[in-house]
């Protein structure tokens, strides 16, 4: 194991909002130095950095389109330049698009796949090359891949592609002592969820869980932090569904 958490370095894509921001806060509270990756909202990214500093970590923001290999490589290089290396990569950045298959806008589908399929592979490629021994790679999928509902097809398909990465990459990294896992959250209280769900569908989704509620970003962040930690290092090549028992 390379270092204790107090000197570990993490990149969190999609770290300015939603689940990614919760992960930034959690890792910062454990003393990580963090690069907050974001796509466009500099104000939210700055706020996430501020929360990380208040929590006790170090943090900088870096703008990068996760599907742009040049921008992603530059983000990883900045992490190494600023903090001396990379121990943990969490890929939380994602886009959402919902439509019945008969009504899919193929341009929207292409844009979704660029972010949700090309993006994870671009980030995983850099992580595979740069994460130090004892480190961890955590990708965010979705329980939409198993809880199939009308109009979820485009998003579920894109997230199913993410779930091909953990075991494949874990085996490709044999001998490098780096774990690779995915987390598949269920309905989680984020702006992205509220943008594609109606109040009625949220109530129906919450009722599916034995807890009778939807999840919170901090609950996904807690699992992420465990997988990133030395204590979670034996878990490798897995997709873990964190959804309150909905599926």
GIDAKA-V601549 format. One record per residue. N is the residue number from 0. PSI is psi in whole degrees, 0 to 359 (NA if undefined). Layout:
N_PSI / N_PSI
//
This chain:
0_128 / 1_310 / 2_164 / 3_166 / 4_332 / 5_339 / 6_15 / 7_154 / 8_134 / 9_144 / 10_130 / 11_105 / 12_152 / 13_28 / 14_359 / 15_344 / 16_165 / 17_223 / 18_318 / 19_320 / 20_322 / 21_323 / 22_319 / 23_312 / 24_316 / 25_313 / 26_323 / 27_321 / 28_339 / 29_7 / 30_10 / 31_154 / 32_130 / 33_137 / 34_117 / 35_103 / 36_137 / 37_159 / 38_313 / 39_333 / 40_91 / 41_327 / 42_315 / 43_322 / 44_317 / 45_321 / 46_320 / 47_320 / 48_317 / 49_318 / 50_321 / 51_317 / 52_318 / 53_329 / 54_349 / 55_1 / 56_183 / 57_148 / 58_148 / 59_159 / 60_149 / 61_124 / 62_127 / 63_132 / 64_118 / 65_343 / 66_357 / 67_107 / 68_330 / 69_316 / 70_319 / 71_318 / 72_321 / 73_323 / 74_317 / 75_320 / 76_323 / 77_321 / 78_317 / 79_321 / 80_317 / 81_323 / 82_356 / 83_358 / 84_182 / 85_127 / 86_329 / 87_134 / 88_123 / 89_119 / 90_101 / 91_345 / 92_136 / 93_162 / 94_161 / 95_142 / 96_128 / 97_134 / 98_147 / 99_148 / 100_323 / 101_339 / 102_10 / 103_133 / 104_114 / 105_334 / 106_318 / 107_321 / 108_317 / 109_318 / 110_320 / 111_315 / 112_327 / 113_315 / 114_314 / 115_345 / 116_302 / 117_317 / 118_306 / 119_323 / 120_322 / 121_314 / 122_317 / 123_325 / 124_312 / 125_320 / 126_318 / 127_328 / 128_334 / 129_338 / 130_135 / 131_161 / 132_141 / 133_3 / 134_185 / 135_145 / 136_125 / 137_124 / 138_144 / 139_120 / 140_219 / 141_145 / 142_357 / 143_340 / 144_338 / 145_337 / 146_77 / 147_125 / 148_161 / 149_141 / 150_356 / 151_354 / 152_308 / 153_315 / 154_315 / 155_320 / 156_319 / 157_323 / 158_331 / 159_325 / 160_323 / 161_325 / 162_353 / 163_345 / 164_314 / 165_306 / 166_321 / 167_308 / 168_323 / 169_318 / 170_327 / 171_336 / 172_18 / 173_132 / 174_353 / 175_355 / 176_45 / 177_127 / 178_151 / 179_121 / 180_164 / 181_149 / 182_133 / 183_89 / 184_155 / 185_202 / 186_123 / 187_138 / 188_89 / 189_162 / 190_323 / 191_320 / 192_312 / 193_337 / 194_336 / 195_357 / 196_144 / 197_165 / 198_321 / 199_317 / 200_328 / 201_319 / 202_317 / 203_320 / 204_318 / 205_324 / 206_340 / 207_333 / 208_140 / 209_339 / 210_348 / 211_44 / 212_170 / 213_167 / 214_170 / 215_148 / 216_323 / 217_334 / 218_323 / 219_324 / 220_323 / 221_318 / 222_320 / 223_314 / 224_323 / 225_314 / 226_330 / 227_346 / 228_163 / 229_326 / 230_332 / 231_8 / 232_337 / 233_341 / 234_122 / 235_136 / 236_21 / 237_156 / 238_119 / 239_122 / 240_116 / 241_89 / 242_15 / 243_17 / 244_25 / 245_341 / 246_NA
//
